[in-house]
Structure formats: C-alpha cells, structure tokens
Amino acid sequence: MWVEHHGELDITSLKTGYKCLVNFKKCGFFGSGVDYRLEGYIRDPDGNICVELTGRWDQYLQGTWLVDTKDSEKGRVDELWRVYEYNFINDKYHFSKFAASLVEIPDELRALLPPTDSRLRLDKETLVSGDLDYATKIKKNNGRKATTRKKEERILSGRVGTYFLS
C-alpha cells in the first residue's frame, strides 16, 4: 500500500489570526520516486504574506522572512525544524526514543502496575523481545479465547440473535 502526502494544509491560529498554508508537492504518476518537497507561506491577520516556507517534509522546514517584524529582519532565513537521525532507535521497528519509552517498563514501575496493564500482555512483551511468530500465535490464541467467551456470555444472558429482530 502506498500513501502519498500531497495537497494543501491550511493552519489558522485562532489566538493571533495568523494563517499558514503548506503545499505538499505531488510526485506524479511517472515521477522518478517520491517528491518530499513542500512550499508555503504565513499570512498576518491582514492577509499580508510575512514568511515563505520551503523544505522537505521528511528532513527539514525553513522560513524566509519577507517583512520586518519585532523579532526578525526582512530576508532572515531560519531553520524551523529538522529531523535528526539519532532520535530513532536502530532496531527493526525503527521506533523513536519517545515511542520506545511508551513500551518499555522500568523494573521499579513494573512492581507498581496492576496485572491488567496492557503493557504486561505476553504477546506485546514477546513482540518487543523480537519473536514475531510466537507473538502472533499468542495474539491469535487470545483473540479466539475472547470470541468464545463473548459467545458464551451472550448465550447465558439470552441475547443471542435478538438484535436482528425489529
């Protein structure tokens, strides 16, 4: 499956009235790969273009000031953000450090967690340890158990099939 980021993104600050329009460039059907470029601008509340935006959505975004402001001079170019490679853990899942921290459980926290915490599920811990096949087997088995349990609960409660009646 392929998803191409293209088109316009319109951002409005309800507090200041500034508006930003970012245009993600389209690769095209016969393009030679993905086009990561983006262009855009920031308008002040009066509709005047203040900052021109250029960059690549997978690497960086920079702004060029087109007018003098209280914080910047006309012509100033600032890098607004950049993707840094060292932020990613070099494993087969390519998690960012933040995403990995959501999954990791320090020992001092593990002792405080209730047994129902989803991070303690065996299939998730097996997946994190790298055994994809066993994690998939556990996940499917848990799914079958849950389906069976729900069917049994419906039968015992007498609600079997009543939702199809009008």
C-alpha positions as CSV (number, residue, x, y, z in Angstrom):
1,M,0.0,0.0,0.0
2,W,1.3,3.5,-0.8
3,V,0.1,6.7,0.6
4,E,1.4,9.9,-1.0
5,H,1.3,13.1,1.1
6,H,0.2,15.8,-1.3
7,G,-2.1,18.8,-1.4
8,E,-2.6,21.8,0.8
9,L,-2.7,22.0,4.6
10,D,-4.3,25.2,6.0
11,I,-3.4,26.1,9.6
12,T,-5.1,29.0,11.4
13,S,-4.1,30.4,14.8
14,L,-7.4,31.3,16.5
15,K,-5.4,33.3,19.1
16,T,-3.4,35.6,16.8
17,G,-5.2,35.3,13.4
18,Y,-2.1,34.3,11.5
19,K,-2.7,31.7,8.8
20,C,-0.3,29.2,7.3
21,L,-0.7,27.4,4.0
22,V,1.6,24.5,3.3
23,N,1.5,22.8,-0.1
24,F,2.9,19.2,-0.2
25,K,4.2,18.7,-3.8
26,K,2.8,15.7,-5.8
27,C,5.2,13.2,-7.3
28,G,3.1,12.4,-10.3
29,F,2.3,9.0,-11.9
30,F,5.5,8.8,-13.9
31,G,7.7,10.6,-11.3
32,S,11.1,9.3,-10.5
33,G,10.4,8.5,-6.9
34,V,8.8,10.3,-4.1
35,D,8.7,14.1,-4.0
36,Y,9.2,15.2,-0.4
37,R,9.2,18.9,-1.2
38,L,6.8,21.4,0.4
39,E,6.2,25.1,0.0
40,G,4.0,27.5,1.8
41,Y,3.7,30.8,3.5
42,I,2.4,32.5,6.6
43,R,0.0,35.4,6.4
44,D,-0.7,38.0,9.1
45,P,-4.2,38.8,10.2
46,D,-4.4,41.5,7.5
47,G,-3.7,38.9,4.7
48,N,-0.1,40.0,4.0
49,I,2.5,37.3,3.4
50,C,5.1,37.5,6.1
51,V,7.1,34.3,5.9
52,E,7.9,32.0,3.0
53,L,8.2,28.3,3.9
54,T,10.3,25.8,2.0
55,G,11.7,22.4,2.8
56,R,11.1,18.6,2.7
57,W,8.6,17.0,5.0
58,D,11.0,14.1,5.7
59,Q,14.0,16.3,6.6
60,Y,13.6,20.0,7.4
61,L,11.5,23.1,7.2
62,Q,12.9,26.6,6.8
63,G,11.3,30.1,6.8
64,T,12.4,33.2,5.0
65,W,11.1,36.5,6.4
66,L,9.6,38.7,3.7
67,V,8.9,41.7,6.0
68,D,10.5,43.2,9.1
69,T,8.9,42.1,12.4
70,K,9.7,42.9,16.0
71,D,11.6,39.6,16.2
72,S,13.1,39.2,12.7
73,E,14.5,41.3,9.9
74,K,13.4,41.0,6.3
75,G,15.5,38.4,4.4
76,R,16.3,36.4,7.5
77,V,16.3,32.6,7.0
78,D,15.7,30.3,9.9
79,E,15.5,26.5,10.1
80,L,12.2,25.9,11.9
81,W,12.7,22.2,12.5
82,R,14.9,19.3,11.3
83,V,14.6,15.5,11.6
84,Y,17.6,14.1,13.4
85,E,18.5,10.5,12.7
86,Y,19.9,9.9,16.2
87,N,16.4,10.2,17.5
88,F,15.5,6.8,16.2
89,I,16.4,3.5,17.7
90,N,18.1,1.4,15.1
91,D,16.1,-1.8,15.5
92,K,13.8,-3.5,13.1
93,Y,10.8,-1.4,14.2
94,H,12.5,2.0,13.9
95,F,10.8,3.4,16.9
96,S,11.6,6.9,18.0
97,K,13.1,7.2,21.5
98,F,9.7,8.6,22.7
99,A,7.7,5.7,21.2
100,A,10.1,3.1,22.7
101,S,9.7,4.8,26.1
102,L,6.0,4.2,26.0
103,V,6.5,0.4,25.6
104,E,9.5,0.0,28.0
105,I,8.7,-0.7,31.6
106,P,11.4,0.1,34.2
107,D,11.7,-2.5,36.9
108,E,10.6,0.0,39.6
109,L,7.4,0.7,37.7
110,R,6.7,-2.9,36.8
111,A,6.2,-3.7,40.5
112,L,3.5,-0.9,40.8
113,L,1.5,-1.8,37.7
114,P,-1.8,-3.6,38.0
115,P,-1.9,-7.0,36.2
116,T,-4.4,-5.6,33.8
117,D,-2.0,-3.0,32.3
118,S,-1.8,-3.7,28.6
119,R,2.0,-3.4,28.5
120,L,2.2,-6.6,30.6
121,R,0.4,-8.7,27.9
122,L,2.5,-11.6,26.9
123,D,2.1,-11.0,23.2
124,K,3.4,-7.5,23.5
125,E,6.4,-8.4,25.6
126,T,7.2,-11.2,23.1
127,L,6.9,-8.8,20.2
128,V,9.2,-6.3,21.9
129,S,11.7,-9.1,22.6
130,G,11.7,-9.8,18.8
131,D,9.9,-13.1,18.5
132,L,7.2,-12.1,15.9
133,D,6.0,-15.6,15.1
134,Y,5.4,-16.5,18.8
135,A,3.8,-13.1,19.5
136,T,1.4,-13.6,16.6
137,K,0.5,-17.1,17.8
138,I,-0.3,-15.7,21.3
139,K,-2.3,-12.8,19.9
140,K,-4.5,-15.2,17.8
141,N,-5.0,-17.5,20.7
142,N,-6.1,-14.6,22.9
143,G,-8.5,-13.4,20.2
144,R,-10.0,-16.9,19.9
145,K,-10.5,-17.0,23.7
146,A,-12.1,-13.6,23.8
147,T,-14.5,-14.5,21.0
148,T,-15.5,-17.8,22.7
149,R,-16.0,-16.0,26.0
150,K,-18.3,-13.3,24.4
151,K,-20.4,-16.0,22.6
152,E,-20.8,-17.9,25.9
153,E,-21.8,-14.7,27.7
154,R,-24.4,-13.9,25.0
155,I,-25.9,-17.4,25.3
156,L,-26.1,-17.3,29.1
157,S,-27.7,-13.8,29.0
158,G,-30.3,-14.9,26.5
159,R,-29.4,-12.1,24.0
160,V,-28.5,-14.5,21.1
161,G,-29.7,-13.1,17.8
162,T,-32.3,-10.6,19.3
163,Y,-30.6,-7.7,17.7
164,F,-31.7,-8.9,14.3
165,L,-35.4,-8.7,15.2
166,S,-37.3,-5.5,14.6
